[in-house]
């Protein structure tokens, strides 16, 4: 049901994209800044990656309401953690 118009509206917006603008090493982490685009709404986003063995483990946070996905009334209640593993 996440594909329907209330959420990601896949039929009208089939892609989510992230375009990086900078990559920096900060202490023992890799900070990737860029723009996340969901439903044709672009917002700045920062991923923080840490290397664990042969994997980069990334995390970030977004508010779904910033992308016109209003699950709850208050912005703070629409906070979602995103996690990604990149195998090297």
N, CA, C and O atoms as a GROMACS GRO file, in nm:
protein
  352
    1UNK      N    1   0.080  -0.120   0.000
    1UNK     CA    2   0.000   0.000   0.000
    1UNK      C    3   0.085   0.127   0.000
    1UNK      O    4   0.032   0.237  -0.019
    2UNK      N    5   0.217   0.115   0.021
    2UNK     CA    6   0.304   0.233   0.017
    2UNK      C    7   0.316   0.292  -0.122
    2UNK      O    8   0.358   0.407  -0.137
    3UNK      N    9   0.279   0.216  -0.225
    3UNK     CA   10   0.287   0.264  -0.363
    3UNK      C   11   0.169   0.355  -0.400
    3UNK      O   12   0.176   0.425  -0.501
    4UNK      N   13   0.062   0.355  -0.322
    4UNK     CA   14  -0.057   0.432  -0.360
    4UNK      C   15  -0.037   0.582  -0.341
    4UNK      O   16   0.065   0.626  -0.289
    5UNK      N   17  -0.136   0.659  -0.384
    5UNK     CA   18  -0.122   0.806  -0.388
    5UNK      C   19  -0.108   0.870  -0.250
    5UNK      O   20  -0.051   0.978  -0.240
    6UNK      N   21  -0.156   0.807  -0.146
    6UNK     CA   22  -0.142   0.864  -0.011
    6UNK      C   23   0.004   0.868   0.033
    6UNK      O   24   0.044   0.955   0.110
    7UNK      N   25   0.083   0.776  -0.016
    7UNK     CA   26   0.223   0.768   0.025
    7UNK      C   27   0.316   0.807  -0.091
    7UNK      O   28   0.332   0.926  -0.118
    8UNK      N   29   0.376   0.711  -0.158
    8UNK     CA   30   0.477   0.742  -0.260
    8UNK      C   31   0.420   0.770  -0.399
    8UNK      O   32   0.491   0.823  -0.485
    9UNK      N   33   0.296   0.734  -0.423
    9UNK     CA   34   0.230   0.759  -0.551
    9UNK      C   35   0.316   0.711  -0.668
    9UNK      O   36   0.355   0.790  -0.754
   10UNK      N   37   0.346   0.583  -0.668
   10UNK     CA   38   0.436   0.525  -0.766
   10UNK      C   39   0.392   0.545  -0.910
   10UNK      O   40   0.476   0.560  -0.998
   11UNK      N   41   0.262   0.546  -0.935
   11UNK     CA   42   0.217   0.561  -1.074
   11UNK      C   43   0.255   0.697  -1.131
   11UNK      O   44   0.287   0.707  -1.250
   12UNK      N   45   0.253   0.801  -1.050
   12UNK     CA   46   0.291   0.935  -1.098
   12UNK      C   47   0.439   0.965  -1.077
   12UNK      O   48   0.500   1.038  -1.156
   13UNK      N   49   0.498   0.910  -0.971
   13UNK     CA   50   0.639   0.936  -0.937
   13UNK      C   51   0.711   0.803  -0.917
   13UNK      O   52   0.730   0.760  -0.803
   14UNK      N   53   0.752   0.737  -1.026
   14UNK     CA   54   0.807   0.601  -1.014
   14UNK      C   55   0.949   0.595  -0.955
   14UNK      O   56   0.996   0.486  -0.922
   15UNK      N   57   1.017   0.710  -0.942
   15UNK     CA   58   1.156   0.707  -0.895
   15UNK      C   59   1.179   0.796  -0.774
   15UNK      O   60   1.118   0.902  -0.760
   16UNK      N   61   1.268   0.750  -0.687
   16UNK     CA   62   1.323   0.829  -0.578
   16UNK      C   63   1.471   0.842  -0.611
   16UNK      O   64   1.535   0.743  -0.648
   17UNK      N   65   1.526   0.963  -0.598
   17UNK     CA   66   1.668   0.979  -0.633
   17UNK      C   67   1.743   1.055  -0.524
   17UNK      O   68   1.685   1.131  -0.446
   18UNK      N   69   1.873   1.031  -0.520
   18UNK     CA   70   1.964   1.104  -0.433
   18UNK      C   71   2.084   1.144  -0.517
   18UNK      O   72   2.145   1.059  -0.582
   19UNK      N   73   2.117   1.272  -0.517
   19UNK     CA   74   2.234   1.321  -0.590
   19UNK      C   75   2.329   1.384  -0.490
   19UNK      O   76   2.296   1.483  -0.424
   20UNK      N   77   2.448   1.327  -0.481
   20UNK     CA   78   2.546   1.378  -0.385
   20UNK      C   79   2.608   1.509  -0.435
   20UNK      O   80   2.626   1.529  -0.555
   21UNK      N   81   2.640   1.596  -0.340
   21UNK     CA   82   2.706   1.723  -0.370
   21UNK      C   83   2.843   1.732  -0.306
   21UNK      O   84   2.928   1.809  -0.350
   22UNK      N   85   2.866   1.652  -0.200
   22UNK     CA   86   2.999   1.648  -0.138
   22UNK      C   87   3.016   1.521  -0.056
   22UNK      O   88   2.920   1.465  -0.004
   23UNK      N   89   3.141   1.479  -0.046
   23UNK     CA   90   3.178   1.364   0.036
   23UNK      C   91   3.297   1.406   0.120
   23UNK      O   92   3.399   1.449   0.067
   24UNK      N   93   3.284   1.392   0.253
   24UNK     CA   94   3.391   1.433   0.344
   24UNK      C   95   3.415   1.323   0.446
   24UNK      O   96   3.322   1.256   0.490
   25UNK      N   97   3.542   1.307   0.484
   25UNK     CA   98   3.575   1.216   0.593
   25UNK      C   99   3.581   1.299   0.720
   25UNK      O  100   3.657   1.395   0.730
   26UNK      N  101   3.499   1.260   0.818
   26UNK     CA  102   3.491   1.329   0.946
   26UNK      C  103   3.517   1.226   1.054
   26UNK      O  104   3.436   1.136   1.077
   27UNK      N  105   3.631   1.240   1.122
   27UNK     CA  106   3.672   1.141   1.222
   27UNK      C  107   3.676   1.003   1.158
   27UNK      O  108   3.752   0.982   1.063
   28UNK      N  109   3.597   0.909   1.207
   28UNK     CA  110   3.597   0.773   1.150
   28UNK      C  111   3.474   0.747   1.062
   28UNK      O  112   3.437   0.632   1.039
   29UNK      N  113   3.412   0.854   1.015
   29UNK     CA  114   3.290   0.840   0.935
   29UNK      C  115   3.305   0.911   0.800
   29UNK      O  116   3.393   0.996   0.782
   30UNK      N  117   3.219   0.874   0.707
   30UNK     CA  118   3.212   0.939   0.577
   30UNK      C  119   3.079   1.012   0.571
   30UNK      O  120   2.973   0.951   0.586
   31UNK      N  121   3.084   1.142   0.549
   31UNK     CA  122   2.964   1.226   0.544
   31UNK      C  123   2.934   1.259   0.398
   31UNK      O  124   3.013   1.325   0.330
   32UNK      N  125   2.819   1.213   0.350
   32UNK     CA  126   2.778   1.236   0.212
   32UNK      C  127   2.658   1.332   0.213
   32UNK      O  128   2.550   1.297   0.261
   33UNK      N  129   2.678   1.451   0.161
   33UNK     CA  130   2.571   1.550   0.152
   33UNK      C  131   2.514   1.550   0.012
   33UNK      O  132   2.586   1.523  -0.085
   34UNK      N  133   2.386   1.580   0.000
   34UNK     CA  134   2.324   1.585  -0.131
   34UNK      C  135   2.178   1.621  -0.125
   34UNK      O  136   2.130   1.678  -0.027
   35UNK      N  137   2.109   1.587  -0.232
   35UNK     CA  138   1.967   1.619  -0.244
   35UNK      C  139   1.887   1.493  -0.266
   35UNK      O  140   1.914   1.416  -0.358
   36UNK      N  141   1.788   1.472  -0.182
   36UNK     CA  142   1.696   1.360  -0.195
   36UNK      C  143   1.570   1.412  -0.263
   36UNK      O  144   1.516   1.516  -0.226
   37UNK      N  145   1.524   1.338  -0.364
   37UNK     CA  146   1.404   1.378  -0.438
   37UNK      C  147   1.300   1.267  -0.431
   37UNK      O  148   1.322   1.155  -0.477
   38UNK      N  149   1.185   1.300  -0.371
   38UNK     CA  150   1.072   1.209  -0.360
   38UNK      C  151   0.949   1.286  -0.406
   38UNK      O  152   0.925   1.398  -0.360
   39UNK      N  153   0.871   1.228  -0.496
   39UNK     CA  154   0.749   1.292  -0.548
   39UNK      C  155   0.778   1.431  -0.606
   39UNK      O  156   0.700   1.524  -0.588
   40UNK      N  157   0.891   1.443  -0.676
   40UNK     CA  158   0.935   1.569  -0.737
   40UNK      C  159   0.961   1.680  -0.635
   40UNK      O  160   0.966   1.797  -0.673
   41UNK      N  161   0.977   1.646  -0.509
   41UNK     CA  162   1.012   1.742  -0.404
   41UNK      C  163   1.156   1.712  -0.363
   41UNK      O  164   1.188   1.602  -0.318
   42UNK      N  165   1.243   1.811  -0.379
   42UNK     CA  166   1.386   1.793  -0.349
   42UNK      C  167   1.420   1.862  -0.217
   42UNK      O  168   1.382   1.976  -0.194
   43UNK      N  169   1.491   1.789  -0.131
   43UNK     CA  170   1.533   1.841  -0.001
   43UNK      C  171   1.677   1.799   0.026
   43UNK      O  172   1.720   1.692  -0.017
   44UNK      N  173   1.754   1.885   0.096
   44UNK     CA  174   1.890   1.845   0.132
   44UNK      C  175   1.888   1.728   0.230
   44UNK      O  176   1.797   1.715   0.313
   45UNK      N  177   1.990   1.646   0.219
   45UNK     CA  178   1.999   1.527   0.305
   45UNK      C  179   2.146   1.495   0.329
   45UNK      O  180   2.231   1.519   0.243
   46UNK      N  181   2.174   1.441   0.446
   46UNK     CA  182   2.311   1.399   0.480
   46UNK      C  183   2.306   1.253   0.523
   46UNK      O  184   2.228   1.214   0.610
   47UNK      N  185   2.391   1.172   0.460
   47UNK     CA  186   2.412   1.034   0.500
   47UNK      C  187   2.542   1.027   0.580
   47UNK      O  188   2.640   1.091   0.542
   48UNK      N  189   2.544   0.951   0.687
   48UNK     CA  190   2.666   0.924   0.763
   48UNK      C  191   2.696   0.775   0.748
   48UNK      O  192   2.616   0.690   0.787
   49UNK      N  193   2.813   0.745   0.691
   49UNK     CA  194   2.855   0.606   0.671
   49UNK      C  195   2.971   0.572   0.762
   49UNK      O  196   3.060   0.655   0.785
   50UNK      N  197   2.970   0.451   0.813
   50UNK     CA  198   3.082   0.397   0.890
   50UNK      C  199   3.121   0.264   0.828
   50UNK      O  200   3.036   0.185   0.788
   51UNK      N  201   3.251   0.242   0.820
   51UNK     CA  202   3.301   0.117   0.760
   51UNK      C  203   3.307   0.009   0.866
   51UNK      O  204   3.365   0.027   0.973
   52UNK      N  205   3.246  -0.106   0.834
   52UNK     CA  206   3.251  -0.223   0.920
   52UNK      C  207   3.289  -0.341   0.832
   52UNK      O  208   3.206  -0.395   0.760
   53UNK      N  209   3.416  -0.381   0.839
   53UNK     CA  210   3.464  -0.488   0.753
   53UNK      C  211   3.458  -0.445   0.608
   53UNK      O  212   3.517  -0.342   0.571
   54UNK      N  213   3.388  -0.522   0.524
   54UNK     CA  214   3.378  -0.488   0.382
   54UNK      C  215   3.245  -0.419   0.350
   54UNK      O  216   3.198  -0.423   0.236
   55UNK      N  217   3.185  -0.356   0.451
   55UNK     CA  218   3.055  -0.292   0.434
   55UNK      C  219   3.058  -0.148   0.484
   55UNK      O  220   3.114  -0.119   0.589
   56UNK      N  221   2.997  -0.057   0.407
   56UNK     CA  222   2.972   0.078   0.454
   56UNK      C  223   2.827   0.081   0.503
   56UNK      O  224   2.735   0.054   0.426
   57UNK      N  225   2.808   0.113   0.630
   57UNK     CA  226   2.674   0.119   0.688
   57UNK      C  227   2.635   0.264   0.702
   57UNK      O  228   2.699   0.342   0.773
   58UNK      N  229   2.528   0.302   0.631
   58UNK     CA  230   2.484   0.440   0.628
   58UNK      C  231   2.352   0.460   0.698
   58UNK      O  232   2.267   0.371   0.702
   59UNK      N  233   2.336   0.581   0.755
   59UNK     CA  234   2.210   0.616   0.818
   59UNK      C  235   2.179   0.763   0.796
   59UNK      O  236   2.269   0.845   0.778
   60UNK      N  237   2.050   0.792   0.797
   60UNK     CA  238   2.004   0.929   0.783
   60UNK      C  239   1.862   0.936   0.838
   60UNK      O  240   1.802   0.835   0.872
   61UNK      N  241   1.810   1.058   0.845
   61UNK     CA  242   1.674   1.079   0.894
   61UNK      C  243   1.603   1.176   0.801
   61UNK      O  244   1.661   1.274   0.756
   62UNK      N  245   1.477   1.148   0.772
   62UNK     CA  246   1.394   1.241   0.696
   62UNK      C  247   1.260   1.257   0.769
   62UNK      O  248   1.226   1.180   0.859
   63UNK      N  249   1.186   1.357   0.728
   63UNK     CA  250   1.049   1.376   0.772
   63UNK      C  251   0.960   1.352   0.650
   63UNK      O  252   0.971   1.425   0.551
   64UNK      N  253   0.874   1.252   0.656
   64UNK     CA  254   0.792   1.220   0.540
   64UNK      C  255   0.704   1.337   0.497
   64UNK      O  256   0.675   1.353   0.379
   65UNK      N  257   0.662   1.418   0.592
   65UNK     CA  258   0.576   1.532   0.560
   65UNK      C  259   0.647   1.635   0.472
   65UNK      O  260   0.582   1.711   0.402
   66UNK      N  261   0.781   1.638   0.475
   66UNK     CA  262   0.856   1.727   0.386
   66UNK      C  263   0.840   1.688   0.240
   66UNK      O  264   0.865   1.768   0.150
   67UNK      N  265   0.797   1.564   0.216
   67UNK     CA  266   0.780   1.511   0.081
   67UNK      C  267   0.632   1.484   0.049
   67UNK      O  268   0.600   1.400  -0.034
   68UNK      N  269   0.544   1.556   0.116
   68UNK     CA  270   0.400   1.544   0.096
   68UNK      C  271   0.349   1.403   0.125
   68UNK      O  272   0.257   1.355   0.059
   69UNK      N  273   0.410   1.338   0.223
   69UNK     CA  274   0.362   1.208   0.271
   69UNK      C  275   0.325   1.231   0.418
   69UNK      O  276   0.409   1.219   0.507
   70UNK      N  277   0.201   1.265   0.439
   70UNK     CA  278   0.154   1.306   0.572
   70UNK      C  279   0.089   1.190   0.645
   70UNK      O  280  -0.031   1.166   0.630
   71UNK      N  281   0.167   1.120   0.722
   71UNK     CA  282   0.119   1.006   0.798
   71UNK      C  283   0.057   1.055   0.929
   71UNK      O  284  -0.050   1.010   0.969
   72UNK      N  285   0.125   1.147   0.994
   72UNK     CA  286   0.078   1.208   1.118
   72UNK      C  287   0.059   1.358   1.097
   72UNK      O  288   0.110   1.413   0.999
   73UNK      N  289  -0.013   1.425   1.186
   73UNK     CA  290  -0.038   1.568   1.172
   73UNK      C  291   0.086   1.652   1.200
   73UNK      O  292   0.113   1.748   1.128
   74UNK      N  293   0.161   1.618   1.303
   74UNK     CA  294   0.279   1.696   1.343
   74UNK      C  295   0.404   1.649   1.268
   74UNK      O  296   0.426   1.529   1.253
   75UNK      N  297   0.484   1.745   1.222
   75UNK     CA  298   0.606   1.712   1.148
   75UNK      C  299   0.696   1.616   1.226
   75UNK      O  300   0.744   1.517   1.169
   76UNK      N  301   0.718   1.642   1.354
   76UNK     CA  302   0.806   1.557   1.436
   76UNK      C  303   0.760   1.412   1.438
   76UNK      O  304   0.841   1.321   1.450
   77UNK      N  305   0.631   1.390   1.427
   77UNK     CA  306   0.576   1.254   1.430
   77UNK      C  307   0.595   1.182   1.297
   77UNK      O  308   0.567   1.062   1.287
   78UNK      N  309   0.642   1.253   1.196
   78UNK     CA  310   0.668   1.194   1.063
   78UNK      C  311   0.818   1.168   1.042
   78UNK      O  312   0.862   1.153   0.928
   79UNK      N  313   0.892   1.162   1.148
   79UNK     CA  314   1.036   1.137   1.141
   79UNK      C  315   1.062   0.989   1.114
   79UNK      O  316   1.007   0.902   1.182
   80UNK      N  317   1.148   0.962   1.013
   80UNK     CA  318   1.178   0.824   0.974
   80UNK      C  319   1.329   0.806   0.962
   80UNK      O  320   1.396   0.887   0.897
   81UNK      N  321   1.383   0.703   1.023
   81UNK     CA  322   1.523   0.668   1.007
   81UNK      C  323   1.539   0.582   0.883
   81UNK      O  324   1.459   0.492   0.857
   82UNK      N  325   1.645   0.610   0.807
   82UNK     CA  326   1.674   0.533   0.685
   82UNK      C  327   1.813   0.472   0.702
   82UNK      O  328   1.906   0.538   0.747
   83UNK      N  329   1.824   0.346   0.665
   83UNK     CA  330   1.951   0.275   0.680
   83UNK      C  331   1.987   0.205   0.549
   83UNK      O  332   1.900   0.155   0.478
   84UNK      N  333   2.117   0.203   0.518
   84UNK     CA  334   2.165   0.144   0.393
   84UNK      C  335   2.298   0.073   0.419
   84UNK      O  336   2.384   0.125   0.490
   85UNK      N  337   2.315  -0.044   0.361
   85UNK     CA  338   2.441  -0.116   0.365
   85UNK      C  339   2.497  -0.126   0.223
   85UNK      O  340   2.429  -0.175   0.133
   86UNK      N  341   2.620  -0.080   0.204
   86UNK     CA  342   2.689  -0.091   0.076
   86UNK      C  343   2.804  -0.188   0.092
   86UNK      O  344   2.896  -0.163   0.170
   87UNK      N  345   2.801  -0.297   0.019
   87UNK     CA  346   2.908  -0.395   0.028
   87UNK      C  347   3.019  -0.354  -0.068
   87UNK      O  348   2.994  -0.330  -0.186
   88UNK      N  349   3.140  -0.346  -0.016
   88UNK     CA  350   3.255  -0.303  -0.096
   88UNK      C  351   3.314  -0.418  -0.175
   88UNK      O  352   3.411  -0.400  -0.248
   0.00000   0.00000   0.00000
